[in-house]
Amino acid sequence: MNQHVPVADGDAPAKRNAVVLACAQALGGSSPPIVISLGGIVGSQLVTDQTFATVPVSLMQLGIAVGVIPAAMLMRRLGRRNGYLIGALIGAAAASIAAAGTSTRLFWLFCLGTFACGLYGAFVQSYRFAAADAATESFRPRAISWVMIGGIAAGVIGPQTVYWTRDLTPDAPFAASFLAQGCLALLAMLVILMLRAPPVAKAAMTGGRPLPEIMRQPKFIASVTAGLVTYGLMSFLMTAAPLAMIGCGHSVGDAALGIQWHVLAMFGPSFFTGRLIARFGKAQVTMAGLVLTAMAAIIGLHGLTVAHFWTALVLLGIGWNFGFIGATALVTDCYRPEERVKVQAANDFLVFGSVAIASFSSGGLLHAGGWESVNWLVFPPVAVALVLVAWQALSKPAVPA
């Protein structure tokens, strides 16, 4: 992985942690694809008003947004590893609740389970920052990419878990898939035990500059905007896609496989995204991700075949990878070491708050205006994010070193 770009000896602990976190990402990261593949389908079976069918998926995204700050505070007090172990326990319990809601056909209980799955996701999402904590500035983008590579396995494990377990409980369709999801969270605990994360400084949440001052930086505004647009639009389209496919007469299997290819496209480029950032720059790779997101919407507007859906989902995944990893790398330039925990938590709260809003609105817009209207709404936020990131990239040389 580092044949052409030598890594400093001081990055050996960071490399080890990145590998451990990539393995944990493979297991913990499989939870969202399971909820995304099944949340809307199970929701549509449990409610009569199909406007609310995607609410379980949206609640998972809300759970991530709500959970990022408490997760950061917990890890500040107990350390990264202990926090991640607690998160995995929450994930196992959440999956069990979702399975219970499915088997008892109680929509509110199923929604509670998917919301709790989001709380687990709040811990998993910070794996990328944990990998960057001990890395040097030159290795940091690659450390983030290494962790995201674990999502390739997650992209297979999640949908394949659905495929192989969906019919194991005929009286409670898909309940077994959620039980399997809980088992994956427990397996993640064994991996997390191998993590050797550096201790978080006591001043990590309160030291350094005030958070509002940091958040007023133009670079922070551009970085967070790119992250929330990239992730928000990905969630917006991905949440609606399985239901749109079924509405167009395609099978549940086609929808699940579409999500699988999408998740693989989300994480597959991580093998070289770090190198692309090193060669072309963080802003340039971020902008490429935003352009690919717009291209996914263009494909979605040009047809309703399985090929159109799958192509759009693959482009959406690659766009997310470039945009989100690039934006994450940009955010790491906005804070000092003693400020990292509070800034990381603020970034994720804003990003996943937007993701939750996008996910909640996706089902209603799909029901009201169809797949076409969902795709048309992609272009304005992409344009805003592109302008902000490009402006920062062009103004960078004028900033004193």
C-alpha positions in Angstrom: 0.0 0.0 0.0 3.0 2.3 0.5 5.3 1.1 -2.3 5.7 4.5 -3.9 5.2 7.0 -1.0 7.4 6.2 2.0 5.8 6.4 5.4 7.8 7.8 8.3 8.9 5.4 11.0 6.9 7.5 13.4 3.7 6.4 11.7 4.1 2.7 12.6 1.5 3.0 15.5 -0.8 4.9 13.2 -0.5 2.2 10.5 -1.3 -0.5 13.0 -4.3 1.3 14.4 -5.5 2.0 10.8 -5.5 -1.7 10.0 -7.3 -2.6 13.2 -9.9 0.1 12.6 -10.3 -1.0 9.0 -11.2 -4.5 10.3 -13.7 -3.0 12.8 -15.1 -0.9 10.0 -15.7 -4.0 8.0 -17.9 -5.4 10.8 -19.5 -2.2 12.3 -19.8 -0.6 8.9 -22.1 -3.5 7.7 -24.9 -2.3 10.0 -26.0 0.7 7.9 -26.3 -1.3 4.6 -28.5 -3.8 6.4 -30.8 -1.1 7.7 -30.8 0.8 4.4 -31.6 -2.4 2.4 -34.4 -3.5 4.7 -35.6 -0.4 6.6 -37.8 1.0 3.9 -39.1 -2.5 2.9 -39.9 -3.5 6.4 -41.4 0.0 7.1 -43.7 -0.3 4.1 -45.0 -3.6 5.5 -45.7 -2.1 8.9 -47.5 1.1 8.0 -50.4 1.8 5.7 -49.3 5.4 4.8 -46.3 4.8 2.5 -45.0 8.3 3.2 -43.6 7.0 6.4 -42.0 3.9 4.9 -38.5 5.3 5.0 -38.8 6.7 8.5 -36.8 3.7 10.1 -33.9 4.5 7.8 -34.1 8.2 8.5 -34.2 7.5 12.3 -30.9 5.6 11.9 -29.4 8.7 10.4 -30.9 10.8 13.2 -29.4 8.4 15.7 -25.9 9.0 14.2 -26.4 12.8 14.4 -27.7 12.6 18.0 -25.0 10.2 19.1 -21.8 11.9 17.8 -21.4 14.4 20.6 -22.2 12.0 23.5 -19.9 9.4 21.9 -17.1 12.0 21.7 -17.6 12.9 25.4 -17.7 9.3 26.4 -14.4 8.6 24.6 -12.9 11.7 26.1 -13.6 10.3 29.5 -12.9 6.6 28.9 -10.7 6.6 25.8 -11.3 5.5 22.2 -11.1 1.8 22.8 -13.5 1.6 25.7 -15.8 3.9 24.0 -15.9 1.8 20.9 -16.5 -1.3 23.0 -19.6 0.3 24.5 -20.7 1.4 21.1 -20.5 -2.2 19.8 -22.7 -3.3 22.8 -25.2 -0.7 21.8 -25.1 -2.0 18.3 -25.9 -5.5 19.4 -28.8 -4.4 21.5 -30.1 -2.1 18.8 -30.2 -4.9 16.2 -32.1 -7.1 18.7 -34.7 -4.4 19.2 -35.1 -4.0 15.5 -35.5 -7.8 15.1 -38.1 -7.7 17.9 -40.0 -4.9 16.2 -40.0 -6.9 12.9 -41.2 -10.1 14.4 -44.0 -8.4 16.5 -44.9 -6.1 13.6 -44.6 -3.0 15.9 -43.5 -0.1 13.8 -42.5 2.0 16.8 -40.3 -0.8 18.2 -38.7 -1.3 14.8 -38.0 2.4 14.6 -36.5 2.4 18.1 -34.2 -0.3 17.0 -33.0 1.5 13.9 -32.5 4.7 15.8 -30.3 2.8 18.3 -28.4 1.4 15.3 -27.6 5.0 14.5 -26.2 5.5 17.9 -23.8 2.7 17.2 -23.1 4.3 13.9 -22.0 7.4 15.7 -19.1 5.5 17.2 -18.2 3.7 13.9 -18.1 7.0 12.0 -15.4 8.3 14.2 -13.0 5.4 13.3 -11.6 7.6 10.6 -10.7 10.4 13.0 -9.2 7.8 15.4 -6.9 6.7 12.7 -5.8 10.2 12.0 -5.1 11.1 15.7 -1.7 9.4 15.8 -0.7 10.0 12.2 1.7 12.6 10.8 0.2 15.3 8.6 1.6 13.6 5.4 0.1 10.2 6.4 -3.2 11.5 7.7 -5.2 11.3 4.4 -3.9 7.8 3.8 -4.7 6.7 7.4 -8.3 7.9 6.8 -8.4 6.0 3.5 -7.1 2.8 5.0 -9.9 2.8 7.5 -12.5 3.4 4.8 -11.1 0.4 2.9 -12.8 -1.7 5.6 -16.1 -0.5 4.1 -15.4 -2.7 1.0 -15.9 -5.7 3.2 -18.8 -4.1 4.9 -20.4 -3.5 1.5 -20.3 -7.2 0.9 -21.1 -8.4 4.4 -24.1 -6.2 5.0 -26.1 -7.0 1.8 -25.0 -10.6 1.8 -26.2 -11.0 5.4 -29.6 -9.8 4.1 -29.5 -12.2 1.2 -28.6 -15.3 3.2 -30.8 -14.7 6.3 -33.9 -13.0 5.0 -35.9 -16.2 4.8 -34.6 -17.9 7.9 -37.6 -16.8 9.9 -40.7 -17.2 7.6 -43.1 -16.1 10.3 -41.1 -12.9 10.9 -39.6 -11.8 7.5 -36.1 -10.2 7.9 -35.9 -10.6 11.7 -33.0 -13.0 11.3 -31.1 -10.4 9.2 -31.2 -8.0 12.2 -30.2 -10.7 14.6 -27.2 -11.4 12.3 -26.4 -7.7 12.4 -26.2 -7.9 16.2 -23.7 -10.8 15.9 -21.5 -8.7 13.7 -21.4 -6.0 16.3 -20.3 -8.5 18.9 -17.5 -9.7 16.6 -16.4 -6.1 16.2 -15.7 -6.0 19.9 -13.0 -8.6 19.5 -11.3 -6.5 16.9 -11.5 -3.3 18.9 -9.7 -5.0 21.8 -6.5 -4.8 19.6 -6.7 -1.0 19.3 -3.9 1.0 20.8 -5.2 4.5 20.5 -3.3 7.4 22.0 -4.9 8.9 25.2 -7.1 11.9 24.6 -5.7 15.1 26.2 -7.6 16.4 29.2 -8.1 19.7 27.4 -9.4 17.9 24.2 -13.0 19.0 24.7 -12.4 22.4 26.3 -8.8 23.4 25.5 -7.7 25.6 22.6 -9.7 28.2 20.8 -13.5 28.6 21.4 -15.5 26.3 19.1 -17.4 29.2 17.5 -14.1 30.9 16.5 -12.9 27.7 14.8 -16.3 27.2 13.1 -16.1 30.7 11.6 -13.0 29.9 9.6 -13.8 30.0 5.9 -11.9 26.7 5.5 -14.0 25.0 8.1 -17.2 26.3 6.6 -16.2 25.1 3.1 -15.0 21.7 4.5 -18.2 21.0 6.5 -20.4 22.2 3.7 -18.7 19.8 1.3 -19.0 16.9 3.8 -22.7 17.5 4.6 -23.6 18.0 0.9 -21.7 14.9 -0.1 -23.0 12.7 2.7 -26.5 14.3 2.8 -27.2 13.8 -1.0 -25.8 10.3 -0.9 -28.2 9.4 1.9 -31.0 11.3 0.1 -30.7 9.3 -3.1 -29.7 6.0 -1.5 -32.7 6.0 0.9 -35.1 6.5 -1.9 -33.4 4.1 -4.4 -34.6 0.7 -3.1 -38.2 1.8 -2.8 -38.0 3.5 -6.2 -36.7 0.2 -7.7 -39.4 -1.8 -6.2 -42.0 0.8 -7.4 -40.6 0.4 -10.9 -41.2 -3.4 -10.8 -37.7 -4.5 -9.9 -37.2 -7.2 -7.2 -36.0 -6.9 -3.6 -32.9 -8.9 -4.7 -32.2 -6.3 -7.3 -32.6 -3.5 -4.8 -30.3 -5.2 -2.2 -27.7 -5.9 -4.9 -27.9 -2.3 -6.0 -27.1 -1.2 -2.4 -24.3 -3.7 -2.3 -22.7 -2.3 -5.5 -23.3 1.2 -4.1 -21.5 0.5 -0.8 -18.6 -1.2 -2.6 -18.3 1.9 -4.8 -18.4 4.0 -1.6 -15.3 2.3 -0.1 -13.5 0.7 -3.0 -11.7 3.8 -4.2 -10.2 4.2 -0.7 -7.3 2.0 -2.0 -6.1 5.1 -4.0 -8.1 8.1 -2.7 -5.3 9.0 -0.3 -2.8 8.9 -3.1 -5.0 11.1 -5.3 -5.2 13.6 -2.4 -1.4 13.6 -2.1 -1.0 14.2 -5.8 -3.8 16.5 -6.7 -4.8 18.1 -3.4 -7.7 17.7 -0.9 -9.9 20.4 -2.5 -9.5 19.0 -6.0 -10.5 15.5 -4.9 -13.4 16.8 -2.9 -14.7 18.8 -5.9 -14.4 15.6 -8.1 -16.6 13.8 -5.6 -19.2 16.6 -5.8 -19.2 16.4 -9.6 -19.7 12.6 -9.6 -22.6 13.0 -7.2 -24.2 15.3 -9.8 -23.5 12.8 -12.5 -25.3 10.1 -10.5 -28.4 12.3 -10.5 -28.1 12.8 -14.3 -28.0 9.1 -14.8 -31.0 8.7 -12.5 -33.0 11.2 -14.7 -32.3 9.3 -17.9 -34.0 5.9 -17.2 -35.6 3.5 -14.8 -34.0 0.2 -15.7 -31.9 -1.8 -13.3 -28.8 -0.7 -15.2 -29.7 3.0 -14.7 -30.3 2.5 -11.0 -27.2 0.5 -10.4 -25.0 2.9 -12.5 -26.4 5.9 -10.6 -25.7 4.2 -7.3 -22.2 3.3 -8.2 -21.4 6.9 -9.3 -23.0 8.1 -6.1 -20.8 5.8 -4.1 -17.6 6.9 -5.8 -18.6 10.6 -5.4 -19.3 10.0 -1.7 -15.8 8.5 -1.3 -13.9 11.3 -2.9 -16.1 14.0 -1.4 -16.3 12.7 2.1 -12.6 11.6 2.5 -11.5 14.9 0.9 -13.8 16.9 3.2 -12.6 14.9 6.3 -9.0 15.6 5.4 -9.8 19.3 4.9 -11.4 19.4 8.4 -8.2 18.0 10.0 -6.4 21.2 8.8 -8.8 23.4 10.8 -7.9 22.5 14.4 -5.0 22.1 16.8 -4.3 18.8 18.6 -6.0 20.0 21.8 -9.1 21.0 19.8 -9.6 17.8 17.8 -12.3 16.1 19.8 -14.7 19.0 20.0 -14.1 20.0 16.4 -14.5 16.4 15.2 -17.8 16.1 17.1 -19.1 19.4 15.8 -18.2 18.4 12.2 -20.0 15.1 12.5 -23.0 16.6 14.3 -23.5 19.0 11.4 -22.8 16.4 8.7 -25.1 13.7 10.1 -27.7 16.2 11.1 -28.0 17.1 7.4 -28.0 13.4 6.5 -30.9 12.8 8.9 -32.8 15.7 7.3 -32.1 14.4 3.8 -33.2 10.9 4.8 -36.4 12.1 6.4 -37.4 14.2 3.4 -36.4 11.5 0.9 -39.3 9.2 1.4 -41.9 11.9 1.3 -40.5 13.5 -1.8 -40.3 10.1 -3.5 -43.9 9.4 -2.6 -45.1 12.9 -3.7 -43.0 13.6 -6.8 -41.3 10.3 -7.8 -37.7 9.4 -8.5 -37.3 12.2 -11.0 -38.0 14.9 -8.4 -35.5 13.4 -6.0 -32.8 13.6 -8.6 -33.5 17.2 -9.6 -33.0 18.4 -6.1 -29.3 17.2 -6.1 -28.0 20.0 -8.3 -28.4 23.2 -6.2 -26.5 22.0 -3.1 -23.7 20.5 -5.2 -23.3 23.9 -6.9 -23.1 25.7 -3.5 -20.5 23.3 -2.2 -18.4 23.4 -5.4 -18.2 27.2 -5.2 -17.1 27.2 -1.5 -14.4 24.6 -1.9 -13.2 26.1 -5.2 -13.0 29.5 -3.6 -10.9 28.2 -0.7 -8.6 26.3 -3.1 -8.0 29.5 -5.2 -7.5 31.7 -2.2 -5.1 29.3 -0.4 -1.9 30.7 -2.0 -2.8 34.2 -0.6 -2.9 32.9 3.0 0.4 33.4 4.9 2.2 30.2 5.8 
